[in-house]
Amino acid sequence: MAREINESTIAPVRADDPKKDDKDKQKDKGVDGAKGKGKGEKEEEELSEEDLQLKNELEMLVERLREGNTNLYRPALETLRTLIRTATSSMTSVPKPLKYLRPHYPALQELYEQWPASSEKSLFAEILSVLAMTYSDTGKRETLLYRLVGGSTEEPGLWGHEYVRHLASEIGEQYAHNAAVATDTPELAPEDGEEKAKKDVVGELPPSLRTPPTNAQLLALALEIVPFFLRHNAEPDAVDLLLELEAIEKLVEHVDQDNYQKTCLYLVSCVPFLPPPDDTAFLRTAHEIYRRNFRFPEALTLALRLDDPALVRADFEAPKNKSMRQQLAFLLARQQVPTHWVVNVEEGEELEEDLAGCFNNARLSESYRDFGKALGVSEPKSLEDVYKSHLENTRTTSAAVDSARANLAGTFVNAFVNAGFGNDKLMVEAEEGNSWIYKNKDHGMMSATASLGLSLLWDTDVGLSHIDKYTYSSEEWIKAGAFLATGLLHASVKTEVDAPLALLSEQVENKSVPLKTAAIMGLGYAYAGSHREELLGLLLQHISDETTSMEVASISALALGFIFVGSCNGDIASTILQTLMERDDKQLDERWARFLALGLALLFLGRQDASDATIETLKAIVHPIARQAVVLVDICSFAGTSNVLKIQEMLHLCADHIDAEKEPDLHQAFAVLGVALVAMGEDVGAEMSLRQFNHLMHYGEPVIRKTVPLALGLLSASNPQMQILDTLSKYSHDNDLAVAINAIFALGLVGAGTNNARLAQMLRQLAGYYAKEPDCLFMVRVSQGLVHMGKGAIGVNPFHTDRSLMSRTAVAGLLSTIIAFTDTKSFILDKSHWMLYNLVLAMYPRFLYTLDEELNPLRTNVRVGQAVDVVGQAGKPRTISGFQTHETPVRMSTNERAELASEQWLSYSHVLENFVILRPNPEQTSYPSPTPLNGDGGLLGGVTEGLGGTVNNLGNTVGDTVGQTTSGVTVQQEQGKGQGGGGGGLLGGVLGGK
């Protein structure tokens, strides 16, 4: 019935065209006439009087050029030039002079060949170059050839934008043709017929155009075109032209203060799509442009991306302004740059005291706690606050509760949720003898004691005094936990005291394996990314000594990987390679061996081709560990680069169907992680990889299936996208518990520190679903702790500074934790659950914290919204959308961006993220003094005094109601204190400030 109704409602399709009325016929007649003379219609009848006059004038000028009187040539050519240049056209039509001269073009070409060399012939060539645009579909590139043959000294831009664009495209084509001829390779491997057609085209060219232009000529002409593009808001065209000519470094000379920002933005945004060495050339060009325009933060960001210590030091020392140098020091601290990159440590150089405080992240703990107070989350959270068990839909109450496992989960939840605040009830503020440590058994005590380091994160002074008493404990596991806590405490911060080295260096020689491994990892956490040479001798001996167990050797390699991440240190690499060659097969088969390979891989993190020699050496090793190490080194080398070839290589490895009983298949798990690790640096690649993971989940072997959720977690850490959450939620109910456990952990990783309500609800449902599965329930609890990490104030995403920089230490922390999950039962669910603390290397406050030039906290209003890509857009488009106005310090999500809400302040940093120093805007002298607004400066109250009193009564009545019911961190419930006394108004309460 429905089908009959649908068919009856569809309009019938007519077989014949509707009859045209007289008006349509007239239109068609006009169109046909414009196409040329024909069909018995004369073109003159369809032209307006003005057009007919122009056409006759142009034909007369062409006739003059054919006459023998040479005195008429110059005036005729100049008139032609004037008529062509002054012609106007719409976007969809050809200028009329070109349209009427097109039929005469072949005759004019012949005429040009007959003229002797002269200034008139040069002008004639210029006009033919413009006319050749109408014959561009022949592929002869005559616009370019006539331009070069004529040798004109006039700017190409005088002929208009379309001519310049045409010239630019032909320059690119000619350069590609020259390159193909030089290497004896056909352009894009054409068919025989196409090749013959191209040869015919060259044969058809007039004699004067048959000499192909050289690359030097092409570059000289391009450098005339580039300034025109830059002056006319076509920066991408200028960059593309020089890219085609492989001369991007020439751009620096032509960019000025009016167009450098858009030019550099386009240059940097092209980098993920370029092959080496073009990507580096683009970054260096943009860096040089920024330096010439005194944009030091942007230049330093690119120097860090280039991984060039000399460039980093030059940029850091370039500004003379103290506040600017402090801002650069904050940026270096966020990236955890080794000290010897900015000062010559060997010669005893030291940073000035005020710079050292910024560079060492000394104020991180104090600022973070202040940030917590501003958000109203400084009070400690109990386990029940996180679990919300009363909301769980548990089917039956489990009689056999695994209390030891539940307490261990509580350890991690408490540590992650209250991280950095130093006031949790279970550990820091527990009564003597009633500490949470004693509610755990054996190895559980180690993680419980280590959680102190997380609770007191970054607070080195107070933290050491809390931990110290446990270092003398008679219980070995507690002592080991205290060593781990000492390292965790110092993650991301540097101190002059060097306490971890002093306290842990002796314990590295301890005969007890738990104490030795805890001391080694403690040093790894404390000095991650520091490249400290004095730690080499301490730890390298444990790798080279064949009598040490594989566990100690592998953990030593991992700690050295943390400390020397991305350094390509030859001593460590050669020692690990030697160990892999000399150890017997039985040792290399151990589960710990994967961390030996990971330690080697971390040395080359982000260094691309620098690992080639190491990979070739690994291929010579016969044991299967070599294949795993090759994959790990390869994926780490290209981490965050979006290198398509590497992703394809990894997918190729995943396509093999290996029988796990006959040969090891762990390298496939690493290949799956590699897809995420390489693709996560760029949004398009990351989105495309999701589809690949879907295929791998459907068709992959078990080892691949259980790794896919981990890869999704790595791809989107602290960035809970709906699509990924739904996928992981589906995997968390998988029949294979290994897949489910990894998916549950990945959910925690994706939502780490976001307080995502939807995700929290998912985890509560999973807690009910897996009430009788202690392993799964343990992982659900840990994930709940991760989601509420730092009560929503800490994230683990390795990208920062508007996602332009990748923190290598953060990637090392994430990757090492995820590698432990490739065999969850042997590590996390066994005695090595402390490896969850590797995430500390990636943990960092997700805040924007504004300071004045004296480095005192400064409260000001900022707009925070979703980041918008404005590359290549004209004018000054908004860089954020859907923004809200907040008062600093403010929480920032992974894909959010901030901008100052008023012109009262100017920022030293190009990105409002992390610590930002502000200075008063000298042009805004009439603004009120920077008193803290406490989020109350109502929209009307802050703008004008006159309206303040009027709005006050209404504002307070309605504002209180809205303030009580509106959720969100920034809406304050206090009464307004705006400049006019009407701050707590309706608009003020909802919008949160001016």
Buried (B, 14 or more C-beta within 10 A) or exposed (E): EEEEEEEEEEEEEEEEEEEEEEEEEEEEBEEEBEEEEEEEBEBEEBBEEEBBEBBEBBBEBBEBBEEEEEEBBEEBBBBBBEBBBEBEBEEEEBBBBBBBBBEBBEEBBEBBEEBEEEEBBBBBBBBBBBBBBBBBEEEBBBBBBBBBBBEBEEEBBEBBEBBBBBBBBBBBBBBBBBEBEEEEEBBEEEEEEEEEEBEEEEEEBBEBBEEBBEBEBBBEBBBBBBBBBBBBEBBBBBBBBBBBBBBBEBBBEBBEEEBBBBBBBBBBBBBBEBEEEBBBBBBBBBBBBBBBBEBBBBBBBBBBBBBBBEBBBBBBEBBEEEBBBBBBBBBBBBBBBBBBBBBEBEEEEEBEEBBBBBBBBBBBBEBBBBBBEBBEBBEBBBBEEBBBEEEBEBEEEEEEEBEBBBBBBBBBBBBBBBBBBBBBBBBBEBEEEEBBBEBBEEBBBBBBBBBBBBBBBBBBEEBBEBBEEBBEBEBBBBBBBBBBBBBBBBBBBBBEEBBBBEBBBEBBEBEEBBBBBBBBBBBBBBBBBBBBBEBBEBBBBBBBEEEBBBBBBBBBBBBBBBBBBBBBBEEBBEBBBEBBBEBEEEBBBBBBBBBBBBBBBBBBBBBBEBBEEBBEBBEEBEBBBBBBBBBBBBBBBBBBBBBBEBBEBBBEBBEEEBEEEEEBBBBBBBBBBBBBBBBBBBBEBBEBBBEBBEEBBEEBBEBBBBBBBBBBBBBBBBBBBEEBBEBBBEBBBBEEBBBBBBBBBBBBBBBBBBBBEEBBEBBBBBBBBBBEBBBBBBBBBBBBBBBBBBBBBBBBBBBBBBBBBBBBBBBBBBBBBBBBBBBBEBBBBEBBBBBBBBBBBBBBBBBBBBBBBEBEBBBBBBBBBEBEEBEBEEEEEEBBEEBBBBBBBBBBBBBBBBBBBBEBBBBBBBBBBBBBBBBBBEEEEEEEEBEBBBBBBBBBBBBEEEBBEEBBEEBBEBBBEBBEEEEEBBBBBEBBBBBBBBBBBBBBBBBBBB
